[in-house]
Amino acid sequence: MSDERQLSRLMRDGMLAEARGVSAGPEFTERVIGQALATGGSAGPGHRPPWRNWVLPAAAAALVALLVGSALFGTKLLHSAGPATRPTPTLSQPVLTTPPPSLQTSPAPSSPAPTSPVPSSPATGSGAVGPAGGPVPAGFTGWDLTWVSNDLGWALGTAPCGNPPCTSILRTRDGGRSWVGIPAPRAFLIPTDTCNSTCDRISNLRFANQLVGYAYGPDAFYLTTDGGATWHKQAGGYAYGLEVVAGTVLRVSAQAAGCEPGCSFRLQRSAIGSDSWQDVSLPAGGRSARAQLAASGHTVVLVTRANSAGGAEDATSVLFASHDGGTSWQKLGEPCPRTGGGEVDSLQATVASDGSISVLCQPRLPGRAFTLTSTDGVHFVAGTPPPGADGGLGAASASDLVVVAQDRFYRSTDSGAHWIAVEPGPPGDTWIGFESATVGRVLGPRSNGGPAGTWTTTDGGRSWTFHSFG
């Protein structure tokens, strides 16, 4: 009998310890444990064996623990499978001043635009957001790139096809190592496709997150809210530049589609995924020929350019800058100084992740292009001309700059004071963008017959790795 009591006591103590650790409410648990303790003596005639007096309540408590714990665990799983917020990196890439080639992968027909915004941070899950994708079209040539993380990006371009427009879009989920084709808007890509003045033409692509993207040009504007599976033409929409800034979208539009060189440019803001746009107030005095928008973080620059055709005098650019995500603006005028009495054009502006602004300046008379850099958005310091810069400008920071010059790639680590050739490095091209102080991309080549793909740096431009489109 003593063995039975000892066994009963051991079983009771163990199960009481388990019962005290349950996740049930404290009143219920203590009531169950108290009942077990109160009936823990020896059984007399006509009574249940002592072990039954505490085993049953303790087992009930253990069952409650199992049920409550399962409910809590299930709730945790449901929450973990919900929308996951991830930041949307902003590229310092420029909006190109001359448009690109085109490509096609099962373009989707136009349909009415959605009227409600899409959440800017969709659930990632396994990363299978948007269309599954298909083969990369043979002969694809890229024109524009857009990235929402170091791994997830898209390329706008063209490939030979028998039924124009041949505009196509590719997507990568592994940083450019592999690509798939996804649907593209049924629109021509400037300037590689020839069409009349009434056709839809786009030149650039920007994604705000994994689902919401914009394909646009000076006379057409398309929106996707499902990762590119379908594209919806926006009534009366077009843009000369578009960037995602501080959780919203800024775009440069004009009073009429295709109005250059006589445009009245205006800046507009929208919630991500919305088709409703509001005007943003700018200081007076912009130019009317072309416009470019560039941004990183909360710093945004807008460059408007005059028509310099025919040797027009005083056809300088005007630069506007914002350091609060586009809410308020300063008019900085033409940042590029005159050289030798002649005008100097601002070819391109870019914003680095540290908020610095860099500009590529080109003398109108014979002369070598040079860079300007500002760390306060007001005062610019000129660098020395790299060897024949004639292409794109990129900035990882105020000190780390890269330029394309005479089909070669040059890098500076002192704000353009000195330049060194990057060997091996990307070939000459005009698209350069930095997502951060370390990660940047070069798109190329477009025309020199080399393999089409992207070059990626993860060390601020010191070294580059090439990946083909497919």
N, C-alpha and C positions, 0 to 999 in steps of 0.2 A: 504494500500500500504506500509505503514511504517513497518507493520508486515512482509510483503513479503521481503522488503529490509533487515530487520534485520535477517530473516531466511536465505536469500541468503548470507549475509555477514558471518554469523556463519558457513554455509556450506563451503563457499569459504575458510575461514581462516583455518578450520580443514583440508580440502583436500590439501591446499597449504603446510601446515605443514607436511603432509604425503608425498607430492611430494618431498619436500626438503630432506627427509631422504632416498630416493631410492638409489639403487645401480647402476643406469645407469650412463653413463659418465657425467661429470659436464657440458659440453657445451649443451648437449641435455636437461638435466634437467632444467638448467637456462633458456633455450629458451622457454620451455613449461611454466614455472612459469612466465616469463616475459610477455608472451602473455596473460596469465590470468590476470595479474595486469593491463596491458595496456587497457584492454577492460572491466574493472570492473565497469564503470559508469552506469547511468540509460539508459534505452533503449528509443530511440525516435521512431517516426513513421517509420515504415518500417524496424526497426532493430529487431534483436532477443532479447528476454528477457535477462537481464544482467546475470542471473544465468547460461545461456547456454554458455556464453562467457568464463567463467572460469571453469565450471564443466567439459566440454569436454576435454580441455587440461589437467586439473588436473587428470581426470580419465585416460587419455592416459599415463600420468606419472606414475600413480599408477599401470597401467597394465605393463609398462616397469619394474617397481620395482618388481612386482610379477614374471615376466619372468626371469629377471636377477638373482633375489634371488633364484628361483627354480633351475636355472642352476648351481649356486654356491653350493647350498645344494646338488644337485645330484653329482657334482664333488667331494665334500667332502665324500659322501657315497662311491663313487667308490674307492677313495684313502684308506678309512678305511677298505675296504674289500680286499685290496691287501696284498702282503706278509708282515707278521709281524715278525720283527727281535727279537729274544729272545736269551739270552746267553746260551751256552752249558756248563753246569758244568762239570768239570773234576774230576773223581774219584781218590782217593788215593789207590784204591784197587790193590792188587798185581795180576800179572799173575801167576797162580798156578804152583808150581814145580812138582806136580803130577796131572794127568788129572782126569776127571769126569764120571758120569753115562750118560744114554741117554734117549730120548723121541721123540715122533712123532705126528705131526698134519698135515696131508695132505701135505707132502713135495712136493716142486715144482721141476720139472725136470730141469737139467742143461741146460743152453743156453749160447750163446756167450756173453762175457762181453761188457758193454757199453763203448764207447770211449770218451764221454764227461762228465765233472763233473756235479753234481747236486747241485743247490744252497744249502748252508748250513743252511738256515733259511727259511723253507717253511711256507706258510700261515697256521696259526693254526685254524682260524675259530672257530667252535664249538669243536675242538679237534679231529674230525673224520678224521684223517690222517692215511693212511695205511689200511690194510684189516680189515673188520669188526670183525673178530675173531669168534671162536666157543667154544664148551665146552673144559674144561681142561681134558686131557686124564686121565683116571682112573689109579691111582698108580704112578702119576708123581713124580719124584725125581729130584730136581734141582742140578745143578753143577756149574753154573756161572751166575753172575748178571751183568747188565749194565744199567746205568741211564743217561738221558740227562736233567732231572730236578727233583725236589723233588717228582713229581707226575708220570712222564712218565718213565717206565723202562721195561726191558725184562729179562727173565730167560731162560737159556739153560739147558736142562736136558733130561731125558728119562722116558719112561713108557712102561709097557709090551705091546707087539704087536705080531701079528702072521706073519708078513712079514718084517724082519729086512732089513735095519737099522731102529731103533725105536727112533731116535733122534727127539726131539720136542722143540718148543719154545713157551713160554707164554709171554703175554704183560699185563701191568697194566697201567691205566691212573689215578689212584687215590692213588698213593703212596704205593701200595701193598695190599690194603684192598680187592680188587677183581682182578681176572685174567681171561684172555681168551686165548685159543690156536690159534696160527697162523701158517702158513706154515713154514717148516724148510727145510734146504738143504738135499738132498738125500745122506747123509754121515753118517758113523759110528761115535759114540762118544767114545773117548778114556777115560778110558780103559774098559768100561763096556761091549762093544760089541767085539766079536771075529771075526776077518776077516783076510784074507791073506795080504801079503805085498803090493798087488796092489790096494787094496780098498782105497777109500777116507775116511780119518779120521779127525775129528775136535775135539777141546778141549775147545775152548773159544769163547765168543761172545762180540762184542763191537758195540754200535751204536754211530754215531757222531752227529746225530740229529734225527728228527722224521721220516725221510725217508731213510737215508743212514746208513747201518749197515754192519758189517763184521763178518763172522763166519769162524774160521780158526783153523789150527793145524799144526803139523810139516810136513804134506804131502798133505794138501788141503787148498784152500782159496776160499771163496765165498763172493760175493758182492750183496747187495740189494739196489736199489735206489727208491723203492716204499713202504717202511715201512715193508718189509717182505712178501709182496704178492708174489713176485717171487725172486728167488736166482740164481745168475749166477756164475758158476765156472770160476775162472780166470786161464788162461792157464799158466802152470808152476809156479803157485802161492802156497805159504805156509808161515807160520809165527810161530815163537816161542813166540812172544809177540807183542801187538799192542795197542797204546794209541792215543787219540786225543789231540793234544797239540797246543795251540796258533793258532787255526783255520786251522791246517793241521793235517795229519795223519802220525805217525811214526810207523814203524814195524821193528822187528828183523827177518831177514831171514838168510839163509845159502847157501853154494855153491851147495847143493843138498838136496832134500827132505829126511827126516828121516836119516840124516847123523850122529846123535849123537851116541857114544860120541866123534866122530872125526870131528866136524864141524869147518868151518871157518865162524864165524858169521859176519854179516854186518848189518848196520843200513840204512834204506831207508825212504824217505819222499814222500808224495803224496798229491795233492789237495783232499779235501773231495769228494768222489764219483767218482774219476778218477781211471783209470786202468794203469796210467803211473807213474812209480816210479823212483826216482833218489837217488843215493847213497849219504850218509852223511859221511864225513870224521871223523874217530875216531883215537885216539892215538893207537899205536901198543901195543900188549901184552895181548890180551884177552884170555880167556880159551875156551875149545872146547867141553865140555860135555853138558851143559845146559845154557839157557839164560832167563833172566827175565827183563821186562820193566815196570816201574811204573812212574806215572806223576801226578802233580797237578799244575794248573796255568802254569807258565813258567819253573818250575823246573822238570827235568826228570832225572831218574837214570836207568842205564843199568847194570845188574849184570851178568857176565859170570862165569860159574863154571867149575872146572876140574872134571875128573872122579876119585872119591875116592874109587872105588871098589878095593878089594884086599889089603887094607891098604896102598894105595899109599902115599908116602911122598910128601910133598909140593904140595898137590892137593888143594891149596887154591883158593878162588874166587878172581875176579878182578871187582871192582866197578868203573864205569864211571859216571860222573855227569855233567849236563848242567843246567845253570840258565837263558838261553835266548831262551827257546823253542826248544832246540835241534840243534841250529846253531853251537855252539862251545862246546867243551867237555874237561873235566879234567880227567885224570886217577888217581884214588885214591888208587888203590891196594886193598888188603884184609883189610876191616875195623875191622873185629873181631880179637882181640889179642889172642895169644897163652895163654893157661892156664896150669900150671904144666908141661910145656915142650911139651904138645901135641897140635895138630892142632885143630882149631875151625872153623866150617863151617858157612857160611852165608846162613841160611835157606831161608830168605825172606827179602825183602826191601820194604818200602812204603814211600810215600811222602804225607805230610799233606798240608792243604790249606794255611798255613803260610810259605810254602816252606821248612820246616824242613824235614830232612831225618832220618828215623829210620830203624834199622836192627835187626832181630832176629838171635842171634848167638847160635850155638849148639856145645859144645865140642865133639870131636870125641871119646875120651875116656869117661868113665862114668862121668857124670857131668850134672848139671842143666843148661838149656838154660837161656840166659839173653838178654837184649836189649841194643842197642847203639843208641844215638840220636845226630844229628848234626844240629846246626842252621845256620852254615856258609858253609855247604857242604864240609868241609875239616877236621875239628876237631870233633871227636866223644867222647861222655861221656857215660860211661857204667852205667847201672842201676843194681840193685840187682836182682837175679833170682826170678821170681814168682814161686809159688809152682808147679813145674813139668811142665813148659810150653812145649807143644809138638805140637801145632797146629798153628793157624794163628795169625798174628799181624796186628793191625789197629792203625791209628794215626789221631786224630782229630786236634792236634796241637803238638808242641814240648813237651809240658808238659802232655797232655792228651793222654794216650796210653791204648789200650786194647789188651789182649791176651787170647787164649784158652789154658787151662792147665788142664790135667787130667779130661777131660769132664766137666770142670767148666770154668766160665768166670771171668776174673780178670781185674781190672781197676787201673791205676795209674794217679795221678794228679801232679806228680813231676818228670816227665821224667824217670820213672822206679825205683826211689829210694825206693818207698814203693808201695805195692799192696794190694787191698782189693777185696774180692769176691763180685760180683754183684748178689744180691738176691732180687727178682727173676730176672733171666737173661737168655740169650741164652744158650743152651746146647753146649757141645764141638763140634766144627767143624773147618774147615780150611779156610773158605771164610769170610773175613771181609773187608768192604770198607767204606770210609767216603767221602761223596760228598762235605762237607763243615766242618766248625768248630763245627757245631751242629748236622747235619743230617748224620747218618751212617746206614749201613745194615749188618746183619749177615744172611747167608744162611744156613739153616739146618732144621732138621738133614738129613744126607745121609744114615746112616746105623744103628742107634740105635733104630729104630722101632717107633719113635715118629712121630707126624704129620709133613708133609712136608710143608714148607712155609718160610717166611722171618720174621726176627726181625728188628724193626726200632727204632732208637733213634732220638730224636729231641733236646736233651740237652747235646750233647757231650759225651754220653755214660753213664750218670748217671742212666737213666731208659730206659727200652726197652719194646716194644709192639709187640706181635706176631700176624701175619695174615697168615692163611692157604692159600695154592694155590687153594683150591676149594674142 
